[in-house]
Amino acid sequence: MRYVLPLIFCFLLLISISVAQDKPETVQPPDTILQIIDSSQTTATTESETDFVYPMSAERKAKLISYSKFKNVWRFVSFFIEIIIMALLLYTGLSAKFRNWAESISKKKFLVYLFYILFFSIFVFVVNLPFDYYRGFLIEHDYGFSNQTFGEWFTESLKSLGITFIFGVLILSALYALINKFKRWWLWFAVGTLPFMVLVIIIFPVVISPIFNDFQPLKDQHLADEMKQLAARAGIQDPDIFEVNASKQSKKLNAYFTGMLGTRRIVLTDNIINAFTVDELKYVMGHEIGHYKMNHIWKGLFLAIGIIFVAMFLLDKSLHGMIKRNSKRFGFSRLGDIASLPLIWLFVTVFSFVTQPINNGVSRVMEYHADEYGLKLSGVSAETAAIAFDKLSVYNLSDPEPPSIIEFWFYDHPALAKRIANVKKLYKDLQTES
């Protein structure tokens, strides 16, 4: 699910920097990077012998290029699909019909919101289903990532819809209550998102994630000890260390460290445990711990609050006139009508798309800082860090050197070639200092 909460829960996340849960964007380095690998320690195989190969085979490199091109195109396709769906709800008056149906069930405000959001969520889910099936099931199978049957994939999609609905009712009920009560509702909403986001960050790994995967204590005791020692060097005592069966869904690699207000856990997927050496895992987790120690979560949250504040302020200043001009077509005459949700969603979608470079630019700077922290904390060589990056790229089919505009607009992590060059420079500087 990394995670498919396609509707209301993403309302806040659409316009916030994605630092709360670090998602490694791994990009394939240029061929010269592969020269650092000691061929005596790796055995080249073919795609027919195993799903993933390391080092890079010619067949896998062709897949990487193809997958990267697809993702770049899909970024724009998915953006326009979302706009079209919201416009359809608005200009056909369907959103107003959802509100009327909800009011026919109950006149109580909260229940009207609840039933409207239910109708809205089901509609968007059904309309999006062919696109989600194509992108999330067919394409992931075509490129050899997905391990799910259609039934498993669809069941998880329904789980995501249920979680989305619960969060949606909470967020949107609060949003519309504020719009209808305060002139400066945008200020109150922006401030109120902070405790909500903190709550989500705390409960997501311990309540939501286990709905989709099993989290078990790390089986490899030697690796667990290494992770504990790594955390201890960062001043983190006795974190929970979990192994998660991510292979249930996908062959992609991942690992993360999450912690806020006393909750600290190291999470390694079974895929990455099987693919990485202990030193490579130490570097990856050192990087993740770096985000925690340098307060990147909190910095990201406050940046998100600022962006949400600006978004809601501009929304309030720009949408009233549009509603007035189109009230008959839309079927509502004020922003505080729950039927205005597609219009708000449309604004947020465009706003978040336009402001992505701000979010991602800040995130890329944080990634460089975490790379440096991970190198110092883990004590591994630049070659080990480079191989860790490279393996992630080969296994996850990430772009080798994305076009500058794609990296600038969409990448919340720097291109791998830049990260490789950076860790090599950092390592050289550390060796000189010592």
C-alpha positions in Angstrom: 0.0 0.0 0.0 2.8 2.4 0.1 0.5 3.3 0.2 -2.7 3.5 -1.7 -4.9 5.9 0.2 -6.2 7.5 -3.0 -9.0 9.8 -1.7 -9.6 12.0 1.3 -6.6 11.0 3.4 -4.4 12.4 0.6 -6.2 15.7 0.9 -3.6 17.0 3.4 -0.7 14.9 2.0 -1.3 16.4 -1.5 0.0 19.7 -0.4 2.6 18.6 2.2 6.2 17.6 1.9 6.6 13.8 2.1 9.1 13.7 4.8 7.1 12.1 7.5 7.7 8.6 6.1 10.9 8.7 4.1 10.4 7.0 0.7 13.7 6.3 -1.0 13.7 7.5 -4.6 16.5 5.5 -6.0 17.9 6.3 -9.4 20.3 4.2 -11.5 23.8 5.6 -11.7 25.7 6.0 -14.9 27.6 2.9 -16.0 30.8 4.1 -14.5 29.4 3.6 -11.0 29.1 -0.1 -11.6 32.9 -0.3 -12.0 33.4 0.0 -8.2 31.7 -3.3 -7.7 34.1 -6.2 -7.0 33.0 -8.8 -9.5 34.5 -11.5 -7.4 31.9 -10.9 -4.8 28.9 -11.0 -7.1 27.7 -13.6 -9.6 26.0 -12.3 -12.7 22.8 -14.1 -13.6 20.2 -13.8 -16.3 16.7 -12.6 -16.0 15.5 -16.1 -16.8 17.2 -17.4 -13.7 15.9 -14.9 -11.2 13.4 -12.0 -11.3 16.0 -9.5 -10.3 19.7 -9.5 -11.1 22.7 -7.7 -9.7 24.8 -6.3 -11.3 22.7 -4.8 -14.0 22.0 -7.1 -17.0 21.3 -5.7 -20.4 17.7 -7.0 -20.3 17.1 -5.4 -16.9 18.6 -2.1 -18.0 16.1 -2.1 -20.9 13.3 -2.6 -18.4 14.6 0.2 -16.3 14.6 2.6 -19.2 11.1 1.6 -20.2 9.7 1.7 -16.7 11.2 5.1 -16.1 9.7 6.5 -19.3 6.3 5.1 -18.3 6.4 6.7 -14.9 7.3 10.1 -16.3 4.3 10.0 -18.7 2.0 8.6 -16.0 2.8 11.6 -13.7 1.0 13.8 -16.1 -1.7 11.4 -17.1 -2.7 10.8 -13.5 -2.8 14.5 -12.9 -5.3 15.1 -15.8 -7.4 12.1 -14.9 -7.9 13.6 -11.4 -8.9 16.9 -12.9 -11.3 15.3 -15.3 -13.0 13.3 -12.6 -13.5 16.3 -10.3 -14.7 18.5 -13.2 -17.2 15.7 -14.1 -18.6 15.7 -10.6 -18.9 19.5 -10.7 -20.3 20.3 -14.2 -22.8 17.4 -14.4 -24.2 18.4 -11.0 -23.5 15.0 -9.7 -21.8 16.3 -6.5 -25.0 18.3 -5.7 -27.0 15.1 -6.2 -24.8 13.3 -3.7 -25.6 16.0 -1.2 -29.3 15.8 -1.9 -29.2 12.0 -1.4 -27.3 12.5 1.9 -29.9 15.1 3.1 -32.7 12.8 2.2 -31.2 10.2 4.6 -30.6 12.7 7.5 -30.8 16.4 8.2 -28.0 16.3 10.8 -24.9 18.0 9.5 -22.5 15.3 10.5 -24.5 12.6 8.9 -25.0 14.6 5.8 -21.2 15.0 5.6 -20.8 11.3 6.3 -23.1 10.0 3.6 -21.9 12.6 1.1 -18.3 11.5 1.6 -19.4 7.9 1.3 -21.1 8.5 -2.1 -18.2 10.6 -3.2 -15.6 8.1 -2.1 -17.4 5.2 -3.8 -17.8 7.1 -7.0 -14.2 8.2 -7.2 -13.0 4.7 -6.4 -15.2 3.1 -9.1 -14.2 5.6 -11.7 -10.5 5.3 -10.9 -10.6 1.6 -10.7 -9.7 0.9 -14.3 -6.8 3.3 -14.1 -5.6 1.9 -10.7 -5.9 -1.6 -12.1 -3.8 -0.6 -15.1 -1.1 1.3 -13.1 -1.1 -0.6 -9.8 -1.8 -4.2 -11.0 -1.1 -4.7 -14.7 2.0 -2.5 -15.0 3.5 -3.8 -11.8 3.0 -7.3 -13.0 4.4 -6.5 -16.5 7.6 -5.3 -15.0 7.9 -8.2 -12.5 7.2 -6.3 -9.3 3.8 -7.4 -8.0 3.4 -10.7 -6.2 -0.4 -10.3 -5.7 -3.3 -12.0 -7.4 -6.1 -9.8 -8.5 -8.2 -10.8 -5.5 -5.4 -9.8 -3.1 -4.8 -6.5 -4.9 -8.5 -5.7 -4.9 -9.0 -6.6 -1.3 -6.2 -4.3 -0.3 -7.8 -1.6 -2.4 -11.0 -2.0 -0.5 -9.2 -1.8 2.8 -7.6 1.4 1.6 -11.0 2.8 0.6 -12.3 2.0 4.1 -9.4 3.8 5.8 -9.7 6.7 3.4 -13.3 7.0 4.3 -12.7 7.2 8.0 -10.0 9.8 7.7 -12.1 11.7 5.1 -15.0 12.0 7.4 -12.8 13.4 10.2 -10.9 15.8 8.0 -13.8 17.1 5.9 -16.3 17.4 8.7 -13.8 19.6 10.5 -13.0 21.6 7.3 -16.7 22.4 6.5 -17.5 23.1 10.1 -14.7 25.7 10.1 -15.7 27.2 6.8 -19.3 27.7 8.0 -18.3 29.1 11.4 -15.2 31.3 10.9 -14.4 34.0 8.3 -10.7 33.1 8.6 -11.4 29.4 8.6 -8.2 28.8 6.5 -6.1 29.9 9.5 -7.9 27.6 11.9 -7.7 24.7 9.5 -4.0 25.1 8.9 -3.2 25.2 12.6 -5.5 22.2 13.3 -3.7 20.1 10.8 -0.6 19.9 12.9 -1.9 17.7 15.7 -3.8 15.7 13.2 -0.6 15.0 11.1 1.3 14.1 14.3 -1.5 11.7 15.2 -1.3 10.1 11.8 2.5 9.7 11.9 2.2 8.1 15.3 -0.7 5.7 14.6 0.1 4.9 11.0 3.0 2.4 11.6 1.4 0.8 14.6 -2.3 0.7 13.6 -2.6 1.2 9.8 0.4 -0.6 8.3 -0.2 -3.9 10.2 -3.6 -4.0 8.4 -1.7 -4.8 5.2 1.4 -6.6 6.4 2.8 -8.7 9.3 5.4 -6.9 11.5 7.6 -9.5 13.3 10.7 -9.1 15.4 13.8 -9.3 13.1 14.7 -12.9 12.9 18.4 -12.4 12.1 19.9 -11.8 15.6 23.2 -10.6 14.2 21.5 -8.0 12.0 19.3 -7.0 14.9 22.3 -6.4 17.1 24.0 -4.4 14.4 20.8 -2.2 14.1 20.6 -1.7 17.8 24.3 -0.7 18.0 23.8 1.7 15.1 20.8 3.3 16.8 22.7 3.5 20.1 25.5 5.4 18.4 22.9 7.9 17.4 21.6 8.1 21.0 18.6 6.0 20.4 18.3 3.2 23.0 16.4 0.0 22.4 14.2 0.8 19.4 11.7 -1.7 18.2 13.2 -3.6 15.2 10.8 -5.2 12.8 10.9 -7.4 9.7 7.9 -6.9 7.5 6.7 -9.2 4.8 6.6 -6.6 2.0 7.1 -9.4 -0.5 3.5 -10.2 0.0 2.7 -7.3 -2.3 5.9 -6.5 -4.3 9.5 -7.3 -5.0 10.6 -3.7 -4.4 13.1 -2.9 -1.7 12.4 -0.6 1.2 13.4 0.3 4.8 12.5 3.1 7.2 12.9 4.5 10.7 9.9 6.1 12.2 9.6 7.8 15.5 7.7 10.6 17.2 6.7 11.3 20.8 8.3 8.1 22.1 7.5 5.7 19.3 10.7 4.6 17.6 11.0 1.7 15.3 13.4 0.3 12.7 11.5 -1.5 9.9 13.3 -3.6 7.3 11.3 -5.3 4.5 12.1 -9.0 3.8 13.1 -8.0 0.3 15.8 -5.7 1.3 17.1 -8.1 4.0 17.6 -10.7 1.3 19.2 -8.4 -1.2 21.6 -6.3 1.0 24.7 -7.1 3.1 24.8 -6.0 6.7 27.0 -3.0 5.9 24.7 -1.9 3.2 21.7 -2.1 5.5 23.6 -0.2 8.1 24.2 2.7 5.7 20.5 2.7 4.6 19.3 2.7 8.2 21.9 5.3 9.1 20.4 7.5 6.5 16.9 6.9 7.8 18.0 7.6 11.4 19.5 10.8 10.1 16.1 12.1 9.2 14.9 11.4 12.7 17.9 12.9 14.5 17.9 16.1 12.3 14.2 16.6 13.0 13.3 16.4 9.3 9.9 15.1 10.2 9.1 18.2 12.3 10.6 20.5 9.7 8.6 18.8 7.0 5.4 19.2 9.1 5.9 22.9 9.6 6.6 23.4 6.0 3.4 21.5 5.2 1.4 23.7 7.6 2.8 26.8 5.8 1.8 25.4 2.4 -1.6 24.4 3.6 -2.1 27.8 5.0 -1.2 29.5 1.7 -3.3 27.0 -0.2 -6.4 27.4 1.9 -6.0 31.2 1.9 -5.8 31.4 -1.9 -8.7 28.9 -2.1 -10.9 31.1 0.0 -10.0 34.2 -2.0 -10.5 32.6 -5.5 -13.3 30.1 -5.4 -16.3 32.3 -4.2 -16.5 34.1 -7.5 -16.3 30.9 -9.5 -19.1 29.4 -7.4 -21.3 32.5 -7.9 -20.9 32.4 -11.6 -21.6 28.7 -11.9 -24.1 28.1 -9.0 -26.9 26.8 -11.3 -24.6 24.4 -13.1 -22.8 23.2 -9.9 -26.0 23.0 -7.8 -24.5 24.9 -4.9 -24.1 28.6 -4.1 -21.5 28.7 -1.3 -18.2 27.2 -0.4 -19.6 25.9 2.9 -21.8 23.5 1.0 -20.4 19.9 1.1 -21.2 19.6 -2.6 -18.3 22.0 -3.2 -15.8 19.3 -2.3 -14.8 18.5 -6.0 -14.1 22.2 -6.6 -11.9 22.3 -3.5 -10.2 19.1 -4.5 -9.6 20.5 -8.0 -8.0 23.6 -6.6 -5.8 21.5 -4.2 -4.8 19.2 -7.0 -3.6 22.0 -9.3 -2.0 23.9 -6.4 -0.1 20.9 -5.2 1.1 20.2 -8.7 2.4 23.7 -9.1 4.1 23.8 -5.7 5.7 20.4 -6.0 9.1 22.0 -6.8 9.1 23.7 -3.4 8.3 20.6 -1.5 10.7 18.4 -3.4 13.5 21.0 -3.4 13.4 21.1 0.4 13.2 17.3 0.5 16.2 16.8 -1.7 18.3 19.1 0.6 17.2 16.9 3.5 18.2 13.8 1.6 21.7 15.1 1.1 22.0 15.8 4.8 20.7 12.4 5.7 23.2 10.8 3.3 26.0 12.5 5.1 24.7 11.5 8.5 24.3 7.9 7.4 27.8 7.8 6.1 29.2 9.1 9.4 27.0 7.0 11.6 27.4 3.7 9.9 31.2 4.1 9.3 30.9 2.3 6.0 33.0 3.2 2.9 31.8 5.3 0.0 31.9 2.1 -2.1 29.4 0.4 0.2 27.1 3.4 0.1 27.3 3.5 -3.7 26.5 -0.2 -4.0 23.5 0.2 -1.7 22.2 3.0 -3.9 22.9 1.0 -7.0 21.2 -2.2 -5.7 18.1 -0.2 -4.9 18.2 1.2 -8.4 18.6 -2.1 -10.1 16.0 -3.9 -8.0 13.4 -1.0 -8.1 14.0 0.0 -11.7 14.6 3.7 -11.0 15.7 6.3 -13.5 19.4 6.4 -14.1 19.7 10.1 -14.9 16.3 11.7 -15.1 15.8 14.8 -17.2 16.5 17.9 -15.2 13.0 19.2 -15.4 11.6 15.8 -14.2 14.0 15.8 -11.2 13.3 19.4 -10.4 9.5 19.0 -10.5 8.8 15.5 -9.3 11.8 14.0 -7.4 11.8 14.3 -3.7 15.2 12.6 -3.7 18.3 13.7 -5.7 19.3 11.7 -8.8 21.5 8.8 -7.7 24.5 9.9 -9.8 24.5 13.2 -7.7 24.2 11.2 -4.5 27.0 8.9 -5.4 29.3 11.8 -6.2 28.3 13.5 -3.0 29.0 10.5 -0.7 32.3 9.9 -2.5 33.3 13.5 -1.8 32.1 13.3 1.8 34.0 10.1 2.4 37.2 11.7 0.9 36.8 14.7 3.2 36.2 12.5 6.2 39.4 10.5 5.4 41.3 13.8 5.0 40.1 15.1 8.3 41.1 11.9 10.1 
